[in-house]
Amino acid sequence: MLFALLLDTGVRIGEALGLRHDDIAIAERQVTVVPRQNDNRARAKSGRSRSIPASAELTSRFRECECPRLDQSEECL
């Protein structure tokens, strides 16, 4: 899923690693990069938020992979 996200959206690795489920809008087919402090120290390079269009294929993969509990989400990565 990580490689598909990087390829489809062109986000930087730090931005991708800092994403949360809420940052991916499936219906709108958008990924929003939000600068924030993350436990994994991943960060967005710029200090501002930005929205990036995502393909139908990527949002479909994300929908299939979306897990109801956080501890199960590791299988999706």
Order of alpha helices (4+ residues) and beta strands (2+ residues): alpha-alpha-beta-beta-beta-alpha
